[in-house]
């Protein structure tokens, strides 16, 4: 094989959906699957359709994908769905896994809960217990995805070529093993198994017509809101661990549009949930988080055309061509010392930035509102309490912050450190704004 494809994970791409409820994530995902106009069989310079181009069509509501006229833009595609491998798409929809009766508001709150907080709640007025349940479902889902990646990458190591049937057997066998082990919530495992069987390969295994020839790439799509960067980062870490490609699809959608579409859903979420998610949405940003490089931003208001779908496939194509960088294998003691030193530096920089923000907010409040001494003391306690919470979140890896660089290029270092400081200041401002909204006047 070509040197750059020796790692088995490069035959796999983990694709994370991101956007508000009602933005159209599931609709777009289904179009990508049913109208795979770039059902690539790539060779060493261009991408061509692996289907019968004279007959392959699909209805996207907005347009008809006719692959007889479809060609990829080779100037922007690096042809990662390579070596005559075509994509087998597996779709995991979190709505099929997490119980619908679990209050969705608690999903917005869950990430802000920490082990050392009291049971009084998380500042959004939600129940901590149900937030914990929601987090456990996500944790179990993450564990299942990891087991699937582990099994499939091992299979690629043992064989340069996996057919669609081989992939199917590996995935289903892994899920059945998980059910037998009973180490992960069986409801989660069964929901993922049923969803994969129904949405990807057909509901009746006896009627499945799986290809037993040709080589397949695995494109694993995770359909969820993923509104916090840390949610997406968890799966990027899996991509790094197993050397897979990692891509994101962000649906840019105004709150008003999402709310209008939500009303027509079979299981609509609460309107305040959409508003809360929108205010907490951490939009993919490769400047703040370079690992979000392969992100396709999609306009959720428009009718998606064949070209829109092609652009998304090109991003996936590029992510496959450049798998996430693997972890560096270093001495455990050295790694721990390096981690502590790095964390200390990040905490120091964050604390300095937060203290400046506290001082600036108090100064602004004094000049604009002329508060009493008691009011100033209360404001200082509130702001310093938020400062402590944010530092604890960084300490416990619950807040994904931009990296702090130390390099010879002073301009690059200053730019990256400014991104870090801007992120901390903005996060602090948002948290304080939320507190003010919840405080009775």
N, C-alpha and C positions, 0 to 999 in steps of 0.2 A: 504493500500500500504506500501511497504518498506519505512522506514523513509527517506532514502536518495533520494527517488523519489517523495517526497510529493510536491515539487515545480513543478507546471505544466510546466514550461519552460524546464525541463529536458527531456521532450518528443520532444523537438525541438533542432535542431542544425543549427546554422548559419555558412555556409562554404564560405569562401572568396577565390577566385582564384587570383593569383598574377603572373605576368610575362610579357615579352615583346610582342608586336604585332607579330604574326607569330610563337610564341613559341609552340602553339598547345593547348591552354587552352580550346577552344570550342570543339576541337576534343576529348580531354581527358574527358571533362565533358559529352559529348554524349556517350562515351564508358562506363563511370561510370553508366549512366542511362540505356543504352540498355543492358549492360552486368553486371547486378547487381548480380554477383556471390556470393556476401554476402548479398543477399536480406534477411537480418537477421530475424529470429524469435528466439530471444535469451531466454534462460532460465537461471537459476542461476549459470551457470558456463561455458557454452560453447555457441558458436554461430552456428546455423544450418540454412541451406537454407529453406526459407518458400515456395519455389516453388516446383513443381513436379520434384524431382532430377533425375528422370529417363528420362525426356524429355527436360529439360531446357538447351538450348545452345545458344550461341551468338557469332557472328563473330567480333573479335577485329582487324582484318587485320593482326596482328602479331601472334595471336594464337586464338584457339577456347576455350571459357570458358565452360567447361562441369561440371556443378554443381554436377554431380553424384560422382565426385571424389574430390569435394571441401570440405575442412575442414578448420576451422580457427585455428590459433595458439593461443590456450587458455593461453599460458604463457605470451603473450603480450596484450591480449584483456581482458578488464574488463567487457565485456558483457553488455554494456549500452543500446543497443537496446533490451530492456528487457521486461519482463512481457508479452511475446508473441506479442510484438508490432513490426510491420514491417515498413520499411521506405517508405513514400510517398515523392517523390523528386519533388521539385519545382525549376525551373531554371529561373533566371532573367539575361538576357544578356544585358549589357549596350549598346552594339552596336545596339540593337533594339530600344533603347530609345533615345539616344543622336543623333541628326541629323548628318548624314554623311557629309553634306556640311559644317559643322562647322570645321574650320581649326584645324587639330589634333595637330599642333605645339602649339596652344594656350592651349591645355590640359596640356602639360608639364609645361607651364608657369603659369597656373591659380593659383596653390597653393601658388606661391610666391608673388602674388598680395596682398597688404594690403590696407585697407581703406585710410591710410594716405599717400599713394604714389601718385605721380603726374601722369598725363596721358601720360607721355613720354614712358611708357612701363615698363617691368619687368626685363630687363637685358638679355632677350633672344631674343629680337627683335620682340616680338609679340604684337598684338593689345589687349589692356586692355578690351575693350568693349566686344569682342568675348570671352575673358577669363571669364568675368563676366557671360555671357550667359551660358557657359559651366558649371560653378560652380552652377548656378541656377538649371540646369537640374539634376546635381548630388544631390543637396539639396532636390529637389522635389522627386527624387528616394528614397533617404534616408527616407523622410517623409512617402512615401507609404509603404516601408518595415516596418517602425515602426508601422504603423496602422495595417498591417497584423499580426505582432507579438502580438500586443495588443489584437486583436480579437481572435486569436487562443489560446493564453495563458488563456484568460478569459474562453474560451470554455473548455479547459482542467480543469480549476478550477471547472467548473460546472459538469464535467463528467470525470471519471477516464479513459474512453475509447472513442476515436473518430475513427470512421470508415473512409475509404477513401472518401466515399460520404460526410460524415460530414465535413471533412477537405475541400473538394472541395466547398461545400456550404458556408462555412465560408469565404474562400478566395475570391470567386466570389462575394459574398454579400458585403464584405468590399470594393472591387474595385468599384462595382456599386454605393455604398453609396458615395464614394469619388467623383465619376463622378457627382452625383447629388448635392453634396455640393459645387462643383466648387471652393474649397479652394486651391487645388493643380492643377498645369498645367494638363489640361485634356488630352493633347497629351501623357504625361508621364504615366498617369493612364491607358489610353487605350492601349498604347504600351505594358505595363506590363500584362494587362489582355489578350490581343491577344497572347502574347508570351507564357503565362502560358497555355492557352487553346490549343494552337497548339502543343507545345513541350512536354507537360506533360500529358494532359488528352485527347488529340484529338481535332481536329478543329470543329467538329460538336457535340454540347452538346447532341443532341437527340440520337447519336450513341455511346455515352460513356457508357462503361460497368464498373461502379464504384462499388467496393465492399461495401456491406452494413453490412458486418460481420467482426469480428476481430478488433484489435486495431492497430492504425497507429502512428508512429513517423513521424514528419515533418523534412525533410532535405532540407533547403533552400539554394541553391547554387547561389552565385553572381559571374557572369562571367565578369571580367573586368581586366584591367592591374594592378590597385592598386599598382603602383610603389612607392608611398610614404607611409611610415608607418602610417602617420596621416590619410590617406584615410582608411586604414584597422582599425585603432583605433576607428574611428567613429562607425563602426559596432560592434566592441568589446564592446563599451559603451552600445549599444543596447542590446547585450547579457547580460551584467551586469544588465541593467534595468529590463529585463524581465526574468532573471534567466535561459537563454538558454545555450546550449553548444556552443562553438566557436572553429572553426578549420580553418586552412589555407592550401591551396595547392599551393606551389611555383614551377613553372616550370623553372628549371635552363637551360638556353639556350644561346649559344654563339651568339653574334650579327650577325655574318656572316650567321649562319643557319636561324635566324629569318628573316633577309633581303632576303635571297633566297626564303623562303616560302612565304614571304609577296608579292613577285612579282607575285605569282600564284593566289593570292586571288582575289575575285570578286571586292572588294573595298580595294585596297592596300593603306597603309598609306605612307606618304613621308619618304624617307630613313633617312633624317636628324632627323625626329621625333623619329625613333627607336634608333638612336645614342644618341640623347638627353635623351631619357628615360633610356637607358642603363647606361649613366653616372650619372643619378639622382636616379637610382634604389636603394631603401633602402631594402636590402634583409632581410627577416624575421630572427630575431636573438633573441632567448629566453634569452641570457645573457644580451643584452641591454634592451630588453623588455620582461620580464617574462610572460606577458600575451600571447605571441606568442608561448607558450609551445607546443600546439597541431598543429604543422605544418608538413605536409608531403612534403618533397623535392623530386621532380620528375625530372629525367634526360630527357630533351626534345629531345635529339638526338636519343634515342633508340626506338625500337618498344616495346610498352608496352604489357606485358604478363598478364596472369591472376593473378600471384603473385603480380605484381605491383598494380593492381586494389585492391587486397585484402589488401595490406599494407595501401592504402589510406583509405579504409573503416574502418580499425582498428583504425586509428587516429580519424576518425569521431566517432567511437564507444567509444573511450576513452574520447573524448570531451563531449559526451552525459553523460558519467558516472560521469563527474566532471564539472557541469555547471559553468559558470563564476560567481565569487563571487558577491553577491548583494551589492548595495550601503548601507552604514551604515546610518540608520536614526538617525540624531543628531540635536540638537538645531540649528536653522538657523543662529542665531547670532554667536554661537560658531563655526559653520561650516565656516562662512565667515571669522572670525578671524583666524581660523586655515589655511584656504586657503591663506589669505594674508601673514601669517607668513611663510608658506611653499613656496609661490611664491617669497617672499623676499629672502629666503635662496637660492633658485634655481638661482635667478637673481644675487645674490652676488657671488655665486660660478662660475656661467657662466662668469660674468664680470671679475673676477680675472683670470680665465683661458684664456679669450679672450685678456686681456691686456698683459699677458705673451706671447701669440702667436704673438700679434702685435710687441712687443719688439724684439722677436726672429727673426721675418721676416725682420724687419728693420736692425737688426744687421747682418743677413746673407747677405742681399742685399748690405750693406756697404762693407763687406769684399770681396764679389765676384764681384761686378760690379763697385765699386768706383763711385757712383752717385754724381751728383752735389748737392749743398744745396737745390736748387729749386726742383730737382727730389725727394729728400728725403722728402721734405715737401708735395709734391703731393702724394707720396707713403703713408705717415702717414695719410693724409686726406682720401685716399681711404680705408685704412685698418680700420681706426676708424669709417668710414661710414658704413662698413660692420659689425663692432662690434655693432654699434647702431641698425642696421637692425635686426641682429640676436637676440639681447636682446628684441626688440619690438615684434618679432615673438614669443618668449617664453612668454612674458608678455600677449600677446593676444591669447595664446594657439594655435598658428599656427605652432609650431615646437614641435614635440613629442620627449622629451628628456628622457633618462633613469632616474629613480628615485634616489634621494639622501637619503640614509638611516641613521638613528641614532639608533644604537642598541648596546647591551652589547658586542657582538662578534666583536672585533676590526678588526679582519682579514676580516670578511664579509663586514664590513662597508668600510674598505679601498679598497677592491676589487670593490664594487659597485660604490664608489666615483671615483675610477680610470676609470671605464667604462664611467661615466658621463663626466669626463675631456677629455678622449680620443675621445668621441663622439663630444664634442664641438670643439676640436682642428681639427678633421678631417672634420667636417662640414664647419668650417671656411676656411680650406685649399681648399676645393672643391669650395666654393663660390668665393674665391680669384682667383683660376685657371680659373673659368668661366669669371670673369671680365677681366682677362688678355687676354683671347681668343678674347673678343669682342673689346678690345682697339686697335685702329689702330697703327701700328708701323711705 
